[in-house]
């Protein structure tokens, strides 16, 4: 997996919707006081802190040192660690629950990540995860790739993994987890500011602009193309489609 370079400050100030939309996933997880919970892909720590406020004992991990550094600055009393979700090496007994919001689509090796998360759970433990599903940001991705082709730019990388329910259920099953619920749904997501689309691409999809001689001009052309579809009610809206899954690790 190619390392994505995160601007943790910009993530907090311009893209707070990531954590906001994950808050009801905590309700689905239903952590109980004293439970050990792993926040897999904790970002800058908002949801890790929300999990801690339920009374759970939480460990937050993220592959980005920049994200962990900012999370530690914001929440110095949280247990936060830099870790690759494909190769977790966490001390102690298994976790009662694993929580993951807006992270797993960044790991194309889905089986390795699912297997590692399953291994982190104790028998009888549970998983609640939400991430980009099949069809996520198709309008943005398709328009950008078409524009690259017209400008004779090389094909962009594909760093994302957007499965459907059947595909990801098979991944979890192979990891030894039993799916107890799965939903694939549209979630049009408002992007802050008149430059919301270009700010989103710079943060989450720089691969779509990579190699453009004039990135600003490329993004301006992209915005012109997408405006009829994704700009309405005075705002830009990303065409998000999310996959939410609940699963459990069978007890012996």
ROSE-4610 file (N, C-alpha, C; in Angstrom, 1 decimal, always signed):
// ROSE-4610
residu = [X/X/X/X/X/X/X/X/X/X/X/X/X/X/X/X/X/X/X/X/X/X/X/X/X/X/X/X/X/X/X/X/X/X/X/X/X/X/X/X/X/X/X/X/X/X/X/X/X/X/X/X/X/X/X/X/X/X/X/X/X/X/X/X/X/X/X/X/X/X/X/X/X/X/X/X/X/X/X/X/X/X/X/X/X/X/X/X/X/X/X/X/X/X/X/X/X/X/X/X/X/X/X/X/X/X/X/X/X/X/X/X/X/X/X/X/X/X/X/X/X/X/X/X/X/X/X/X/X/X/X/X/X/X/X/X/X/X/X/X/X/X/X/X/X/X/X/X/X/X/X/X/X/X/X/X/X/X/X/X/X/X/X/X/X/X/X/X/X/X/X/X/X/X/X/X/X/X/X/X/X/X/X/X/X/X/X/X/X/X/X/X/X/X/X/X/X/X/X/X/X/X/X/X/X/X/X/X/X/X/X/X/X/X/X/X/X/X/X/X/X/X/X/X/X/X/X/X/X/X/X/X/X/X/X/X/X/X/X/X/X/X/X/X/X/X/X/X/X/X/X/X/X/X/X/X/X/X/X/X/X/X/X/X/X/X/X/X/X/X/X/X/X/X/X/X/X/X/X/X/X/X/X/X/X/X/X/X/X/X/X/X/X/X/X/X/X/X/X/X/X/X/X/X/X/X/X/X/X/X/X/X/X/X/X/X/X/X/X/X/X/X/X/X/X/X/X/X/X/X/X/X/X/X/X/X/X/X/X/X/X/X/X/X/X/X/X/X/X/X/X/X/X/X/X/X/X/X/X/X/X/X/X/X/X/X/X/X/X/X/X/X/X/X/X/X/X/X/X/X/X/X/X/X/X/X/X/X/X/X/X/X/X/X/X/X/X/X/X/X/X/X/X/X/X/X/X/X/X/X/X/X/X/X/X/X/X/X/X/X/X/X/X/X/X/X/X/X/X/X/X/X/X/X/X/X/X/X/X/X/X/X/X/X/X/X/X/X/X/X/X/X/X/X/X/X/X/X/X/X/X/X/X/X/X/X/X/X/X/X/X/X/X/X/X/X/X/X/X/X/X/X/X/X/X/X/X/X/X/X/X/X/X/X/X/X/X/X/X/X/X/X/X/X/X/X/X/X/X/X/X/X/X/X/X/X/X/X/X/X/X/X/X/X/X/X/X/X/X/X/X/X/X/X/X/X/X/X/X/X/X/X/X/X/X/X/X/X/X/X/X/X/X/X/X/X/X/X/X/X/X/X/X/X/X/X/X/X/X/X/X/X/X/X/X/X/X/X/X/X/X/X/X/X/X/X/X/X/X/X/X/X/X/X/X/X/X/X/X/X/X/X/X/X/X/X/X/X/X/X/X/X/X/X/X/X/X/X/X/X/X/X/X/X/X/X/X/X/X/X/X/X/X/X/X/X/X/X/X/X/X/X/X/X/X/X/X/X/X/X/X/X/X/X/X/X/X/X/X/X/X/X/X/X/X/X/X/X/X/X/X/X/X/X/X/X/X/X/X/X/X/X/X/X/X/X/X/X/X/X/X/X/X/X/X/X/X/X/X/X/X/X/X/X/X/X/X/X/X/X/X/X/X/X/X/X/X/X/X/X/X/X/X/X/X/X/X/X/X/X/X/X/X/X/X/X/X/X/X/X/X/X/X/X/X/X/X/X/X/X/X/X/X/X/X/X]
num = [1/1/1/2/2/2/3/3/3/4/4/4/5/5/5/6/6/6/7/7/7/8/8/8/9/9/9/10/10/10/11/11/11/12/12/12/13/13/13/14/14/14/15/15/15/16/16/16/17/17/17/18/18/18/19/19/19/20/20/20/21/21/21/22/22/22/23/23/23/24/24/24/25/25/25/26/26/26/27/27/27/28/28/28/29/29/29/30/30/30/31/31/31/32/32/32/33/33/33/34/34/34/35/35/35/36/36/36/37/37/37/38/38/38/39/39/39/40/40/40/41/41/41/42/42/42/43/43/43/44/44/44/45/45/45/46/46/46/47/47/47/48/48/48/49/49/49/50/50/50/51/51/51/52/52/52/53/53/53/54/54/54/55/55/55/56/56/56/57/57/57/58/58/58/59/59/59/60/60/60/61/61/61/62/62/62/63/63/63/64/64/64/65/65/65/66/66/66/67/67/67/68/68/68/69/69/69/70/70/70/71/71/71/72/72/72/73/73/73/74/74/74/75/75/75/76/76/76/77/77/77/78/78/78/79/79/79/80/80/80/81/81/81/82/82/82/83/83/83/84/84/84/85/85/85/86/86/86/87/87/87/88/88/88/89/89/89/90/90/90/91/91/91/92/92/92/93/93/93/94/94/94/95/95/95/96/96/96/97/97/97/98/98/98/99/99/99/100/100/100/101/101/101/102/102/102/103/103/103/104/104/104/105/105/105/106/106/106/107/107/107/108/108/108/109/109/109/110/110/110/111/111/111/112/112/112/113/113/113/114/114/114/115/115/115/116/116/116/117/117/117/118/118/118/119/119/119/120/120/120/121/121/121/122/122/122/123/123/123/124/124/124/125/125/125/126/126/126/127/127/127/128/128/128/129/129/129/130/130/130/131/131/131/132/132/132/133/133/133/134/134/134/135/135/135/136/136/136/137/137/137/138/138/138/139/139/139/140/140/140/141/141/141/142/142/142/143/143/143/144/144/144/145/145/145/146/146/146/147/147/147/148/148/148/149/149/149/150/150/150/151/151/151/152/152/152/153/153/153/154/154/154/155/155/155/156/156/156/157/157/157/158/158/158/159/159/159/160/160/160/161/161/161/162/162/162/163/163/163/164/164/164/165/165/165/166/166/166/167/167/167/168/168/168/169/169/169/170/170/170/171/171/171/172/172/172/173/173/173/174/174/174/175/175/175/176/176/176/177/177/177/178/178/178/179/179/179/180/180/180/181/181/181/182/182/182/183/183/183/184/184/184/185/185/185/186/186/186/187/187/187/188/188/188/189/189/189/190/190/190/191/191/191/192/192/192/193/193/193/194/194/194/195/195/195/196/196/196/197/197/197/198/198/198/199/199/199/200/200/200/201/201/201/202/202/202/203/203/203/204/204/204/205/205/205/206/206/206/207/207/207/208/208/208/209/209/209/210/210/210/211/211/211/212/212/212/213/213/213/214/214/214/215/215/215/216/216/216/217/217/217/218/218/218/219/219/219/220/220/220/221/221/221/222/222/222/223/223/223/224/224/224/225/225/225/226/226/226/227/227/227/228/228/228/229/229/229/230/230/230/231/231/231/232/232/232/233/233/233/234/234/234/235/235/235/236/236/236/237/237/237/238/238/238/239/239/239/240/240/240/241/241/241/242/242/242/243/243/243/244/244/244/245/245/245/246/246/246/247/247/247/248/248/248/249/249/249/250/250/250/251/251/251/252/252/252]
x = [+0.9/+0.0/+0.9/+0.8/+1.5/+1.1/+2.1/+1.8/+1.1/+0.0/-0.7/-0.2/+0.2/+0.7/-0.4/-0.7/-1.8/-1.4/-2.2/-2.1/-3.1/-2.7/-3.6/-4.3/-3.7/-4.4/-5.5/-5.2/-6.2/-7.4/-7.0/-8.0/-9.0/-8.5/-9.4/-10.2/-9.6/-10.2/-11.2/-11.0/-11.8/-12.6/-12.3/-13.0/-13.5/-14.1/-14.6/-15.8/-16.3/-17.5/-17.1/-15.8/-15.3/-15.7/-15.3/-15.6/-17.1/-17.7/-19.1/-20.0/-19.7/-20.6/-20.3/-19.2/-18.9/-19.5/-20.1/-20.6/-21.6/-22.5/-23.6/-23.1/-21.9/-21.3/-21.0/-20.7/-20.4/-21.7/-22.9/-24.1/-24.3/-23.9/-24.0/-23.1/-21.9/-20.9/-21.4/-22.0/-22.6/-21.5/-20.4/-19.4/-19.9/-19.4/-19.8/-18.6/-18.9/-17.9/-16.9/-15.7/-14.6/-14.2/-14.9/-14.5/-13.3/-12.5/-11.3/-11.7/-11.5/-11.9/-10.7/-10.6/-9.5/-10.2/-9.7/-10.1/-9.1/-9.5/-8.6/-8.7/-7.7/-7.7/-8.3/-7.6/-8.2/-8.1/-7.3/-7.1/-6.6/-7.3/-6.9/-7.6/-8.3/-8.7/-10.1/-10.9/-12.2/-13.1/-13.1/-14.0/-13.3/-12.0/-11.3/-11.8/-11.8/-12.2/-13.7/-14.5/-15.9/-16.1/-15.3/-15.4/-15.0/-13.9/-13.4/-14.5/-15.3/-16.3/-17.5/-17.5/-18.5/-18.1/-16.9/-16.4/-15.5/-15.3/-14.5/-13.0/-12.2/-10.7/-10.2/-9.8/-9.6/-8.1/-7.8/-6.5/-6.7/-6.2/-6.3/-5.1/-5.2/-4.0/-4.3/-3.2/-3.3/-2.0/-2.0/-0.7/+0.0/-0.7/-0.1/+0.6/+1.9/+2.5/+2.0/+1.6/+1.1/-0.2/-1.1/-2.4/-2.2/-1.4/-1.2/-0.5/+0.4/+1.0/-0.1/-1.0/-2.0/-3.0/-3.3/-4.3/-3.7/-2.4/-1.7/-1.7/-1.6/-1.6/-3.0/-4.0/-5.4/-5.9/-5.5/-6.0/-4.8/-4.0/-2.8/-3.0/-4.2/-4.4/-4.9/-5.0/-5.4/-4.2/-4.5/-3.5/-3.5/-2.5/-2.5/-1.2/-1.3/-0.1/-0.1/+1.1/+1.3/+1.3/+0.5/+0.4/-0.2/+0.3/-0.2/-1.3/-2.5/-3.6/-3.5/-2.6/-2.4/-1.4/-0.7/+0.3/+0.3/-0.9/-1.0/-0.2/+0.5/+1.3/+1.0/-0.2/-0.6/-0.5/+0.0/+0.2/-1.1/-1.1/-2.3/-3.2/-4.3/-5.3/-6.1/-7.0/-7.8/-8.8/-9.1/-10.1/-11.5/-12.4/-13.8/-14.4/-13.9/-14.5/-13.5/-13.7/-12.9/-13.9/-13.5/-14.2/-13.4/-14.0/-13.2/-14.1/-13.7/-14.5/-13.6/-14.1/-13.5/-12.0/-11.7/-10.3/-10.0/-10.9/-10.6/-10.5/-11.1/-11.0/-9.6/-8.8/-7.4/-6.5/-7.0/-6.1/-6.6/-6.0/-6.4/-6.2/-5.3/-5.1/-6.1/-7.4/-8.5/-8.4/-7.9/-7.9/-6.9/-5.7/-4.7/-5.2/-5.9/-6.4/-7.5/-8.4/-9.5/-9.0/-8.0/-7.4/-6.7/-6.0/-5.3/-6.4/-7.4/-8.5/-9.2/-9.4/-10.0/-9.1/-7.8/-6.9/-6.8/-7.1/-7.1/-8.2/-9.3/-10.5/-10.4/-10.9/-11.1/-12.3/-12.3/-13.5/-14.8/-15.8/-17.0/-17.0/-15.8/-15.7/-16.4/-16.5/-17.3/-16.6/-17.0/-16.5/-17.6/-17.4/-18.3/-17.4/-17.7/-16.8/-17.7/-17.2/-17.8/-16.7/-16.9/-15.9/-16.5/-15.8/-16.3/-16.7/-17.9/-18.4/-18.4/-18.9/-19.0/-19.7/-19.1/-19.7/-19.4/-18.5/-18.1/-17.3/-17.7/-17.0/-16.8/-17.7/-17.6/-17.6/-18.4/-18.5/-17.2/-16.6/-15.3/-14.2/-14.1/-13.1/-13.1/-14.3/-14.5/-14.2/-14.7/-14.4/-12.9/-12.2/-10.8/-10.0/-10.4/-9.6/-9.8/-11.1/-11.3/-10.5/-10.5/-9.7/-8.2/-7.7/-6.3/-6.0/-6.9/-6.8/-6.7/-7.6/-7.7/-6.4/-5.8/-4.5/-3.3/-3.5/-2.4/-1.5/-2.2/-1.5/-1.5/-0.6/-0.6/-1.9/-2.3/-3.4/-3.1/-4.1/-3.8/-3.8/-3.1/-3.1/-4.5/-4.7/-6.0/-5.7/-5.7/-5.3/-6.5/-7.7/-8.9/-9.4/-10.1/-10.8/-12.3/-13.2/-14.6/-15.4/-15.6/-16.3/-17.8/-18.5/-19.9/-20.1/-21.4/-21.7/-21.2/-21.5/-21.1/-19.5/-18.8/-17.4/-16.8/-17.2/-16.6/-17.1/-18.3/-18.7/-17.8/-17.4/-16.5/-15.2/-14.7/-13.4/-13.5/-14.6/-14.7/-14.9/-15.6/-15.8/-14.4/-13.6/-12.3/-11.4/-11.7/-10.9/-11.4/-12.5/-13.0/-14.1/-14.7/-15.7/-17.1/-18.1/-19.5/-20.2/-20.6/-21.3/-22.7/-23.0/-24.3/-25.2/-24.6/-25.4/-24.5/-25.1/-24.3/-25.3/-24.8/-25.6/-24.7/-25.2/-24.5/-25.5/-25.1/-26.0/-25.3/-26.1/-25.6/-25.6/-24.5/-24.5/-23.8/-24.6/-24.1/-23.5/-22.3/-21.6/-21.2/-21.7/-21.4/-19.9/-19.3/-17.9/-17.8/-17.1/-17.1/-16.4/-17.1/-16.4/-16.7/-16.5/-16.7/-15.6/-14.4/-13.4/-13.4/-14.6/-14.8/-14.3/-14.7/-14.3/-12.8/-12.1/-10.7/-10.0/-10.5/-9.8/-10.0/-11.1/-11.3/-10.3/-10.2/-9.3/-7.8/-7.4/-6.1/-5.8/-6.8/-6.7/-6.8/-7.8/-8.1/-7.8/-7.6/-7.3/-6.2/-5.1/-4.0/-3.5/-3.7/-3.3/-4.0/-5.2/-5.9/-5.3/-4.5/-3.9/-2.4/-1.8/-0.4/+0.1/+1.1/+1.7/+1.2/+0.1/-0.5/+0.5/+0.8/+1.7/+1.3/-0.1/-0.6/-1.8/-1.5/-2.6/-3.8/-3.5/-4.6/-5.6/-5.0/-5.8/-6.6/-5.9/-6.5/-7.8/-7.6/-8.7/-9.8/-9.5/-10.5/-11.3/-10.7/-11.4/-12.3/-11.7/-12.5/-13.7/-13.6/-14.7/-15.8/-15.4/-16.3/-17.1/-16.5/-17.2/-18.2/-17.8/-18.6/-19.7/-19.6/-20.5/-21.9/-22.3/-23.8/-24.3/-23.4/-23.9/-23.7/-22.6/-22.2/-22.3/-22.7/-22.8/-24.3/-24.9/-26.3/-26.5/-27.6/-28.0/-26.8/-26.0/-25.0/-23.7/-23.6/-22.4/-22.0/-20.8/-20.3/-20.7/-21.0/-21.4/-20.6/-19.9/-19.2/-20.2/-20.0/-21.0/-20.5/-20.6/-20.2/-21.2/-20.7/-21.5/-20.7/-21.4/-20.7/-21.2/-20.2/-20.5/-20.3/-21.4/-21.3/-21.5/-20.6/-20.7/-20.6/-21.3/-21.2/-20.9/-19.9/-19.5/-19.1/-19.0/-18.6/-17.6/-16.7/-15.8/-16.4/-16.7/-17.4/-16.6/-17.4/-16.8/-16.6/-15.6/-15.3/-16.4]
y = [-1.2/+0.0/+1.2/+2.1/+3.3/+4.2/+4.8/+5.7/+7.0/+7.3/+8.5/+9.6/+10.7/+11.8/+12.7/+12.7/+13.4/+14.7/+15.7/+17.0/+17.0/+16.6/+16.4/+17.7/+18.8/+20.1/+20.4/+20.2/+20.5/+19.5/+18.3/+17.2/+17.6/+18.2/+18.6/+19.9/+20.8/+22.1/+22.1/+21.3/+21.3/+20.1/+19.0/+17.7/+17.1/+17.9/+17.3/+16.4/+16.4/+15.5/+14.0/+13.7/+12.3/+11.7/+12.5/+12.0/+12.2/+13.3/+13.5/+12.4/+11.9/+10.8/+9.5/+9.4/+8.1/+8.0/+9.0/+9.0/+8.0/+7.8/+6.8/+5.4/+5.2/+3.8/+3.4/+4.4/+4.0/+3.5/+4.0/+3.5/+2.0/+1.7/+0.3/-0.6/-0.1/-0.9/-1.1/-0.1/-0.2/-0.6/+0.1/-0.2/-0.1/-0.9/-0.9/-0.5/+0.1/+0.6/-0.6/-0.3/-1.3/-2.2/-2.2/-3.0/-2.5/-3.4/-2.9/-2.8/-1.6/-1.3/-0.8/-1.3/-0.9/+0.0/+1.3/+2.2/+2.0/+1.3/+1.0/+2.0/+2.9/+4.0/+5.2/+5.7/+6.6/+8.1/+8.3/+9.7/+10.6/+11.8/+12.8/+12.6/+11.5/+11.1/+11.5/+12.2/+12.6/+11.4/+10.3/+9.2/+8.3/+8.3/+7.6/+8.2/+9.5/+10.2/+9.9/+9.9/+9.6/+8.2/+7.2/+5.9/+5.8/+6.6/+6.6/+7.2/+8.1/+8.7/+7.8/+6.7/+5.7/+4.8/+5.0/+4.2/+3.1/+2.9/+1.8/+2.2/+1.2/+1.4/+1.3/+2.4/+2.5/+2.6/+1.9/+2.0/+2.5/+3.6/+4.1/+3.9/+3.4/+3.2/+3.8/+4.3/+4.8/+4.7/+4.5/+4.3/+5.6/+6.7/+8.0/+8.6/+8.8/+9.5/+10.9/+11.6/+12.9/+12.9/+12.0/+11.9/+11.6/+10.6/+10.3/+11.4/+12.2/+13.3/+14.3/+14.6/+15.6/+15.1/+13.8/+13.2/+13.3/+13.0/+13.1/+14.5/+15.5/+16.9/+17.2/+16.8/+17.1/+16.3/+15.0/+14.2/+13.5/+14.2/+13.6/+12.4/+12.2/+11.1/+9.8/+9.9/+8.7/+7.8/+6.5/+5.5/+5.5/+6.1/+6.3/+5.8/+5.0/+4.3/+4.4/+4.5/+4.3/+2.8/+2.3/+0.9/+0.7/-0.3/-0.8/-1.8/-1.5/-2.4/-3.8/-4.0/-5.3/-6.1/-5.5/-6.2/-5.7/-5.9/-5.4/-6.2/-5.5/-6.2/-5.5/-5.8/-5.1/-6.0/-5.4/-6.2/-6.5/-7.4/-7.7/-8.7/-8.9/-9.9/-9.3/-10.1/-9.7/-8.6/-7.8/-6.7/-7.2/-6.6/-6.9/-6.4/-5.4/-4.8/-4.1/-4.1/-3.3/-2.3/-1.1/+0.0/+0.6/+0.8/+1.4/+2.2/+3.5/+4.5/+5.1/+5.0/+5.7/+5.4/+4.1/+3.7/+2.5/+1.5/+0.3/+0.4/+1.5/+1.6/+2.1/+2.4/+2.8/+1.6/+0.4/-0.8/-1.8/-1.7/-2.7/-4.1/-4.4/-5.8/-6.0/-6.1/-6.2/-7.4/-8.5/-9.8/-9.7/-9.1/-9.0/-8.1/-7.0/-6.1/-6.9/-7.5/-8.2/-9.3/-10.0/-11.1/-10.6/-9.4/-8.8/-8.3/-7.7/-7.2/-8.3/-9.4/-10.6/-11.2/-11.2/-11.7/-10.8/-9.5/-8.6/-8.8/-9.5/-9.7/-10.9/-10.9/-12.1/-12.9/-14.2/-15.0/-14.3/-14.2/-13.5/-12.0/-11.5/-10.0/-9.6/-8.3/-7.8/-6.7/-6.5/-5.5/-4.6/-3.3/-2.4/-1.5/-1.5/-0.8/-0.1/+1.1/+1.8/+2.4/+2.3/+2.8/+2.9/+3.4/+3.5/+2.2/+2.2/+0.9/+1.1/+0.0/+0.0/+1.2/+2.0/+3.2/+4.5/+4.4/+5.6/+6.5/+7.8/+8.9/+8.6/+7.8/+7.4/+8.6/+9.6/+10.8/+11.5/+11.8/+12.5/+11.7/+10.4/+9.6/+9.4/+9.2/+9.0/+10.3/+11.4/+12.7/+13.0/+12.8/+13.1/+12.2/+11.0/+10.0/+10.4/+10.8/+11.2/+12.4/+13.4/+14.6/+14.3/+13.4/+13.0/+12.4/+11.5/+10.9/+12.0/+13.0/+14.0/+14.9/+15.0/+15.7/+14.9/+13.6/+12.7/+12.5/+12.5/+12.2/+10.7/+10.1/+8.6/+8.3/+7.1/+6.6/+6.8/+7.3/+7.5/+6.2/+6.2/+5.0/+4.8/+3.6/+3.3/+2.9/+3.8/+3.4/+2.9/+3.0/+2.7/+1.3/+0.8/-0.5/-0.2/-0.3/-0.1/-1.3/-2.2/-3.5/-3.4/-4.3/-4.4/-5.4/-5.6/-6.4/-7.8/-8.4/-9.8/-10.0/-9.1/-9.2/-9.0/-8.0/-7.9/-8.9/-9.4/-10.4/-11.7/-12.0/-13.1/-12.9/-11.6/-11.3/-11.5/-11.1/-11.3/-12.7/-13.5/-14.9/-15.6/-15.3/-15.9/-15.5/-14.4/-14.0/-14.6/-15.4/-16.1/-15.3/-14.3/-13.5/-13.8/-13.7/-13.9/-12.6/-12.3/-11.0/-11.0/-10.0/-9.9/-8.8/-8.0/-6.9/-6.2/-5.8/-5.1/-4.3/-3.0/-2.1/-1.3/-1.1/-0.3/+0.9/+2.1/+3.2/+4.5/+5.3/+6.6/+7.6/+8.4/+9.5/+10.7/+11.4/+12.7/+13.5/+14.0/+14.7/+16.1/+17.0/+18.4/+18.7/+19.4/+19.8/+21.3/+21.7/+23.1/+24.0/+25.2/+26.2/+26.1/+27.2/+27.2/+26.4/+26.3/+25.4/+24.0/+23.6/+22.3/+21.1/+21.1/+20.0/+19.9/+21.0/+21.0/+20.7/+21.2/+20.9/+19.4/+18.8/+17.4/+16.6/+16.9/+16.2/+16.3/+17.5/+17.7/+16.8/+16.7/+15.9/+14.4/+14.0/+12.6/+11.9/+12.6/+12.0/+12.7/+13.0/+13.7/+12.9/+11.6/+10.7/+11.1/+11.7/+12.1/+13.3/+14.1/+15.3/+15.1/+14.0/+13.8/+13.9/+14.6/+14.7/+15.8/+16.4/+17.5/+18.7/+19.3/+20.4/+21.6/+21.8/+22.9/+22.3/+21.9/+21.3/+22.2/+23.5/+24.4/+24.4/+24.5/+24.5/+23.2/+22.1/+20.8/+20.7/+21.2/+21.1/+22.1/+23.2/+24.1/+23.5/+22.8/+22.1/+21.0/+20.3/+19.2/+19.8/+20.9/+21.5/+22.0/+22.5/+22.9/+21.7/+20.6/+19.4/+18.9/+18.9/+18.3/+19.2/+20.5/+21.5/+21.1/+20.8/+20.5/+19.3/+18.4/+17.2/+17.3/+17.9/+17.9/+19.2/+20.3/+21.6/+22.0/+22.0/+22.5/+23.0/+23.7/+24.3/+25.1/+25.7/+26.6/+25.9/+24.6/+23.8/+22.7/+22.3/+21.1/+19.9/+18.8/+17.5/+16.4/+15.7/+14.5/+13.3/+12.5/+11.4/+10.2/+10.3/+9.2/+8.0/+6.8/+5.6/+4.8/+4.4/+3.8/+2.4/+1.6/+0.2/+0.1/-0.3/-0.5/-1.9/-2.5/-3.9/-4.1/-5.1/-5.5/-7.0/-7.4/-8.8/-9.3/-10.6/-11.1/-12.2/-12.4/-13.5/-14.6/-15.8/-16.8/-17.3/-17.5/-18.0/-19.5/-20.1/-21.5/-22.4]
z = [+0.0/+0.0/+0.0/-1.0/-1.1/+0.1/+0.7/+1.8/+1.4/+2.0/+1.7/+2.7/+2.2/+3.1/+3.5/+4.8/+5.4/+6.0/+5.7/+6.3/+7.5/+8.7/+9.8/+10.2/+10.1/+10.5/+9.5/+8.2/+7.2/+7.3/+7.6/+7.9/+8.9/+10.0/+11.1/+10.7/+10.1/+9.9/+8.7/+7.7/+6.5/+6.3/+7.0/+6.7/+7.9/+8.8/+10.1/+9.9/+8.7/+8.4/+8.6/+8.4/+8.5/+9.9/+10.9/+12.3/+12.6/+12.1/+12.4/+11.9/+10.7/+10.1/+10.8/+11.5/+12.2/+13.6/+14.1/+15.4/+15.7/+14.7/+14.9/+14.8/+14.2/+14.2/+15.6/+16.5/+17.9/+18.5/+18.2/+18.7/+18.2/+17.0/+16.5/+17.3/+17.6/+18.3/+19.8/+20.3/+21.7/+22.7/+22.8/+23.8/+25.2/+26.1/+27.5/+28.4/+29.5/+30.4/+30.8/+30.7/+31.0/+29.8/+28.7/+27.6/+27.0/+26.4/+25.6/+24.2/+23.6/+22.3/+21.5/+20.3/+19.4/+18.3/+18.2/+17.1/+16.0/+15.0/+13.9/+12.8/+12.8/+11.8/+12.6/+13.6/+14.5/+14.1/+13.0/+12.5/+13.6/+13.8/+14.7/+16.1/+16.3/+17.6/+18.1/+17.3/+17.7/+18.2/+17.3/+17.7/+18.7/+18.8/+19.9/+21.2/+21.3/+22.5/+22.8/+21.7/+21.9/+22.5/+22.0/+22.5/+24.0/+24.3/+25.7/+26.6/+26.1/+27.0/+27.3/+26.6/+26.9/+28.1/+28.6/+29.7/+29.2/+27.9/+27.4/+27.5/+27.6/+27.6/+26.1/+25.6/+24.1/+23.7/+22.7/+22.0/+20.6/+20.2/+18.9/+18.1/+16.9/+16.0/+14.6/+14.0/+12.7/+12.0/+10.7/+9.9/+9.7/+9.9/+9.7/+10.9/+10.9/+12.1/+12.3/+11.2/+11.3/+12.0/+11.7/+12.4/+13.8/+14.2/+15.6/+16.3/+15.7/+16.4/+16.8/+15.8/+16.1/+17.1/+17.0/+18.0/+19.4/+19.5/+20.8/+21.4/+20.5/+20.9/+21.4/+20.8/+21.1/+22.3/+22.4/+23.5/+24.1/+24.9/+25.5/+26.4/+26.9/+27.8/+27.2/+25.8/+25.1/+24.8/+24.6/+24.2/+22.7/+22.1/+20.6/+20.1/+19.0/+18.5/+16.9/+16.3/+14.9/+14.6/+13.7/+13.4/+12.0/+11.4/+10.1/+10.4/+9.9/+10.2/+9.6/+8.6/+8.1/+8.9/+9.8/+10.6/+12.1/+12.7/+14.1/+15.1/+16.0/+17.0/+18.3/+18.9/+20.1/+21.3/+22.4/+23.6/+24.3/+25.2/+26.1/+25.5/+26.2/+25.7/+24.6/+24.0/+22.9/+23.2/+22.2/+22.4/+22.4/+23.2/+23.2/+21.9/+21.3/+20.1/+19.3/+18.0/+17.1/+16.4/+16.3/+15.7/+14.5/+13.4/+12.3/+11.4/+11.3/+10.5/+9.4/+8.2/+7.0/+6.9/+7.1/+7.0/+6.0/+6.1/+5.4/+3.9/+3.3/+1.9/+1.4/+2.4/+2.1/+2.1/+2.3/+2.4/+1.3/+0.1/-1.0/-0.6/+0.3/+0.8/+1.9/+1.5/+2.5/+3.3/+2.7/+3.5/+4.6/+4.4/+5.4/+6.6/+6.2/+7.3/+8.1/+7.4/+8.1/+9.0/+8.5/+9.3/+10.5/+10.4/+11.5/+12.6/+12.1/+13.0/+13.7/+13.0/+13.6/+14.7/+14.4/+15.4/+16.7/+16.5/+17.6/+18.6/+18.1/+18.9/+19.7/+20.9/+21.7/+21.1/+21.4/+21.0/+21.6/+20.8/+21.2/+21.0/+20.6/+20.3/+19.1/+18.8/+17.7/+17.0/+15.7/+14.9/+14.3/+14.3/+13.6/+12.8/+11.5/+10.5/+9.5/+9.0/+7.9/+7.1/+5.7/+4.8/+3.4/+2.5/+1.1/+0.5/+0.0/-0.7/-2.2/-2.9/-4.3/-4.8/-5.7/-6.3/-5.6/-4.6/-3.8/-4.7/-4.7/-5.4/-6.9/-7.5/-8.9/-9.8/-9.5/-10.4/-10.4/-9.3/-9.2/-9.8/-9.5/-10.0/-11.6/-12.1/-13.5/-14.3/-13.8/-14.5/-14.5/-13.4/-13.3/-14.2/-14.3/-15.1/-16.6/-17.0/-18.3/-18.7/-17.8/-18.0/-18.2/-17.4/-17.5/-18.9/-19.4/-20.7/-21.8/-21.7/-22.7/-22.7/-21.5/-21.4/-21.6/-22.0/-22.3/-21.0/-19.9/-18.6/-18.4/-17.7/-17.5/-16.6/-16.7/-15.9/-14.4/-13.7/-12.3/-11.5/-10.4/-9.5/-8.9/-8.4/-7.7/-6.3/-5.4/-4.0/-3.1/-3.7/-2.9/-3.1/-2.1/-2.2/-1.8/-2.7/-2.5/-2.8/-1.9/-2.2/-2.0/-2.6/-2.3/-1.1/-0.7/+0.5/+0.4/-0.8/-0.9/-0.9/-1.6/-1.6/-0.2/+0.5/+1.8/+2.9/+2.7/+3.6/+3.4/+2.2/+1.9/+2.6/+2.5/+3.2/+4.7/+5.3/+6.8/+7.1/+6.3/+6.5/+6.5/+5.5/+5.4/+6.5/+7.2/+8.4/+9.6/+9.5/+10.7/+11.5/+10.8/+11.4/+10.8/+11.6/+11.1/+11.0/+9.8/+9.5/+10.2/+11.0/+11.6/+11.0/+10.2/+9.5/+8.5/+7.4/+6.3/+5.5/+5.2/+4.5/+3.5/+2.3/+1.3/+1.0/+1.2/+1.0/+0.5/-0.1/-0.6/+0.6/+0.6/+1.6/+1.0/+0.2/-0.4/+0.8/+0.6/+1.7/+1.3/+2.1/+1.8/+2.1/+1.1/+1.2/+1.5/+2.5/+3.0/+2.0/+1.7/+1.0/-0.5/-1.2/-2.7/-3.3/-2.7/-3.2/-2.6/-2.1/-1.4/-2.2/-3.5/-4.4/-4.5/-4.9/-5.1/-3.7/-2.6/-1.3/-1.0/-1.4/-1.2/-2.0/-3.3/-4.1/-3.6/-3.2/-2.7/-1.5/-0.6/+0.6/+0.4/-0.3/-0.4/-1.7/-2.7/-4.0/-4.8/-4.2/-5.0/-6.1/-6.1/-7.2/-8.5/-8.4/-9.6/-10.3/-9.6/-10.1/-10.4/-9.9/-9.9/-11.4/-11.6/-12.9/-13.8/-13.4/-14.2/-14.2/-15.4/-15.4/-14.6/-14.6/-13.8/-13.0/-11.8/-10.9/-10.7/-10.5/-10.3/-11.5/-12.7/-13.9/-14.1/-13.8/-13.9/-13.0/-11.7/-10.8/-11.2/-11.8/-12.2/-13.3/-14.3/-15.3/-14.7/-13.8/-13.1/-12.4/-11.8/-11.1/-12.1/-13.2/-14.3/-14.7/-14.9/-15.4/-14.4/-13.1/-12.1/-11.5/-11.8/-11.2/-11.5/-12.7/-12.9/-12.1/-11.7/-11.0/-9.5/-9.1/-7.7/-6.9/-7.6/-6.9/-7.0/-5.8/-5.7/-4.3/-4.1/-2.8/-2.3/-3.2/-2.7/-2.3/-2.5/-1.9/-2.9/-2.7/-3.4/-2.5/-3.2/-2.5/-3.1/-2.3/-2.8/-2.9/-3.9/-4.2/-3.4/-2.1/-1.2/-1.2/-1.2/-1.0/+0.0/+1.1/+2.2/+2.5/+2.9/+3.4/+4.9/+5.6/+7.0/+7.3/+8.1/+8.5/+10.0/+10.5/+11.8/+11.8/+12.6/+12.6/+14.0/+14.2/+15.5/+15.3/+16.3/+16.3/+17.1/+16.5/+17.2/+18.5/+19.5/+20.8/+20.6/+21.3/+21.1/+21.6]
